[in-house]
Amino acid sequence: MSEAKVTIVIPNYNGKAFMKDCMEALEGQSCRDLEVILVDNGSSDGSVELVKEQYPQVKRIVLDQNYGFSRAVNEGIRAAQTPYVILLNNDTKVRPGYVEALVKAMDSHPKAFSASPKMIQMYHPELIDDAGDQYTVLGWAFQRGVAHSVERYTKPARVFSACAGAAIYRREVFEKIGYFDELHFAYLEDLDVGYRARIHGWQNLYAPDAQVEHVGSGTSGSKYNAFKVRLAARNSIYLNYKNMPLFQMILNFPALAAGAFVKSLFFRKIGFGREYKEGLKEGWRTRKQCRKVKFSFGNLWHYICIEGRLVSGTFGYIWEFLQRKLRKPASS
């Protein structure tokens, strides 16, 4: 049995360019009560060989092809024997005290499933990349605090879900609520598992004392591309189908339909309208492949709280959007 308290799982696909910065930052952590597992998704760029040669203490799980983020992190979580698991993207550089702060947040909240750090834009370190993920009644997920000053979002908080790019999780909970959905492949899989945790009464936290710099889209290559848009659209159908019982789906259907319509206009404007519609169609056509969360009246209060979060998250999204828009002219 491992004596470490936390296992850091790094999913990797052709991430050699980021590996050195990622590994060296981990070596500088004050918390040494940890182990690191690299799960490789069939890379061909020599990143596995680099880790083997320069960081022999890192355990390696090498898959024969790219099975996606969800499969990779599940392999790492199942291989871990520690109470906590941190999932860390390869295009990150953790700051001193990161691991210690995340572990402290979890130790202080026995009902916490996850805790998300303050993620900072690596190439614009004055700006936040993510302060915990939120979800809306429109079916839109968004990064709390994105593009706001790093001087903001300094207080711990509850969030809808942790961003799996650098979050810590209580390992035993996965055995109760299920692991990351491999049907998702990538995108919205962290929101899905955070949603499931909330249904079962667990909390998702934001721990601002834990900080990490993040390149963003290090594997997919860009914020918007055809692959990412199609997959995220498909997974948005899976997310709601799996986690919303029928009464909640009926209640939210007008807002979800409006949200999908607005998004279709947005993606059409930037040249990905066809991919977005194809993703929605695929999601609807294959939704029954998903494993729905079984409804229980014992979780009714949790569903009510989630609905409140979806509504408040919508107002939160509008507020943050307006703040960014109003700030742009002054900085241009």
N, C-alpha and C positions, 0 to 999 in steps of 0.2 A: 504493500500500500504506500502511495506517495506521501511524503512528509510535507510537501509544499501546500500552501493554502490556496493558491490561484494558479491556473494554467492559462497561458496566453496562446490562443489559436490564431494563426496567420494564414488565411486562404491566399493562394497565389496562382496567378496565370500570367506567365511571361512578364513578371515584375522585377526582373534583374536590375533595371535602372533605379529602382527605389529601395532595393534590399539593404544596401549598406547603411543608409541613413536610418532606416527603420530599426535594424538590429543594434546599431551603435547607441541609439537613444535608449533602447531597452537595457543595455548593459550599464547605463548610467543611473538606473533607478535606485532609490534608497531602499526600497523593499526588495530583499533578495530571496524571500520565501516564495519562490515561483519557479515554474518550468515553462518552456516554450515549445510549441509544436507547429511546424510548417506543414500545411496540407496543400500539396501541389496538384493542380488540375490539368496535368498533361502538358506542362510547359516545354517549349522547344528552344528557349533563349539562353539556357545555361544557368538559370537562377537556382535550380536545385543543386547543381554542382558547386556553385559559389558558396551556398550555405554549408554544404558538406565540408568544403575545404577550409573556409574561414570561420565558421561558427559550428564546430563539431558537437558542442553541447546541446544544440537544438535538435529535437527529435523530428523526424521526417516521415510523412505519410504521402506516398507518391501514387496518384491515380493515373490510369492509362489514357484518359482523355478529359476534356473539359466538361464536367458534369454540372457546372454552375456553382454559384456562391452557397446555396442552401445545402447541397450535398457535401461540399467541402467542409463547411463549418460543423455539420452534423458528425462527420468522421472525426473531427478534432474533439468535439464535445464528448462523444462516446469513448474516445481514447483517454480522456482526462479522468483523474481519480481525486481531484481536489474539490472542496466545497464550492469554489467560485471558478468561473471561466470568463476570460476576457477575449472578445473577438476583435481583432485588430487588422484593418486593411493594410496592405503592403505599402500604400502611398501615404503613410503617416510618419510623423516624428513626434514621439511623446515627450512632454516636458518633465523636468524633475518633479518627483512626488506624485506623478500620475497614478501609478498602481496603488500606492499607499492611500491616496485620497478616495479611490473607488472602493477599495476594501473597507475603509472606515465608514463610508456611506452605507454599505450593505450591512456591516456589523451593527450599525446604529438603528437599522430598520428591519426587524425580523420578517415583516410581511412584504419586503421588497423583492420583486423578481429580477429587476434590472436597474442599473444606474448608468446614465449617459453623461459623458464629460462635456466640458466646453471645447468644442472643436473650432479651430481657428484656421482661416485661410492661409495656407503656407506662403503664397506669393503676395498676399496682402495681409500681413499679420496684425494690422490695425482693425481688421474686420472679422466678425464671427462667421463661421461656416454652419454650425449647428449647435443649438442649446437644448436638444431634445426634440423629438418628432411629435407633431400634432396632427390631428385628423378632424375633418369637418363633415357637417351634415350634407354637404355638396358632393362628398366622395373625393375630396382633394386632400392629399397629404402634403404637409409642408414642414420645412426646417425652421423651428422656432429660432428667432434672432438672426437669421441669415442676412448678411450684408450690413448688420448694425455694428456699432463700435464695440470693441472688446471691453470697453469700460462698463458696458451694460451687462445685464443678466448675471449679476454677481451673487444672487441669493439662491440657496437650494430650493427646489420646487418639485411638484409632481407633474409629470408630463404624460401624454397619451402612450407614448412608446419610446424606448431608447433607440438611438441610431446604432445599428450593428457594426458600423465602421470602426467603433472604438469603445464599445460598451462592455460592462461587466454583468454577468448573469449568475443566479443561484442555480447550480447544476441540477440539483435534485428535482426542481420544479419541472424541468423538461420531461421527466419520467411520468409526471402527472398530467400535463397539458399537451404533450406532444412536442416533437422537435420542429426545426424549421421545415416548412413545406417544400419538398424537393420538386413538386410540380411547378412551383413558381420559377425555378431555376435561379433567377435574380430579380431584384426590385420588388419592394413592398413586402418582402418576406419578413423583415424585422417588425413592420407594423402589424402584420398578421399574428406573429407569435406574441407580441405585446398586447394585442387585442384579446387573444385567448387567455392570457394571464389575467387581464382585468375582469373578464367574464367569471373567472374562478376566484376573484377576490384579492389578487395580488396587485402590488403597486409598481409603477415605473417611475424612477426618480431622475432628477437632474442634479449632478454634483459639480458645481462650478470650480471647486478647488483642483479638480483633475482636469488637466489641459493637454491638448494634443493638436499639432499642426497637421493639416490635411490638404493634399493636392486637389483631390476631387476628380472623379471619373478617370482614375489612373488606369483602369483596365479597359473600360468601354471607349475611352479616348475623347469624349466630348459630352457636354451637358445634354444635348439633344442629337440623337441619330436615329436612323430608321429602326434598328434592332431594339434600342432602348425604349422608344416610343411605343412600338408594338407590344413589347413584353409588359411594360408598365400598364398599358391599357387593358390587356388581357388579365393581368393580375389584380387589377382593380375590381373586376367582376368576381374573381375568386374570393377576394378579401371580404366583400360584402355578402356574397352567397354563403360562405362558410360561417361567418360570425354573427350575422343578423338573423334572429328568428323571424318567422313570417310576419308577426304583428309589427315588428320594428322595420322590416323591409317595406311593408305597406305604408307605414307612417312616413318613412323617409323617401319614398319613391319620387314624389314631385321634385324634391330638392336634388336627389341624385340624378334625375333626368335632366334638370336644368344645368347641373354641374357638368354633365357629359356633353351637353349641347354647347356650352361656353368653351369647353376645352376643344371640342371639334373645330370651332371657329379659330381658336388660337393656333392649333397645329396646322390647320389649312393655311393660315397666314404665313407661317414660317416654313411651309413646304412639306409637312408630314401628315397632312390630313388623311391620306389614303391609309398610311400605316396605323394611325390611331383608330380608324374605323375597322380595319382588319383585326386589330387587337381586341376590340370590343366584341366583334363577331365571334372570334375564336374563343374568347372567354365564355361567352354565352353558350356556344355550341359544346364546349367541353367542361362546363361547370360541374356536372354531376360526377366527374372524376375526383373532385375534391371531397375531403372528409369533413362534413359539417360538424360543428360543435353541437353536441346533443343538448337540447334545451332542458333546463331544470328550474322548477319554481323556486328552488332554494337559492338560485342565482338572480332572481327577479330584481332585487334591489341593485345588484351590480349592473344589470341592463339599464335600469333607470338612471344610474349614475353615469354610465357610458353615454346615454342619450344626452344628458346634460353637458357632458364634455364635448360631444359633437357640435352642439349648438354654440357653446362658448368658444370652441375652436374656430368656428366660422367667423365670429366677431373678431377673434384674435388675428385671423388671417387678414381680414379687411383692414384692421388697425395697422398691422405691420406693413401691408402693401402700400397704404396711404402714406405712412411715414417715409418709406423709401422713395416714393414718387415725389413727395414734397421736398426731400433733401437733395435730390439730384441736381436741380438748377443751381443751387448754391455751390456745389462741388465741381460743376462743369466749367 
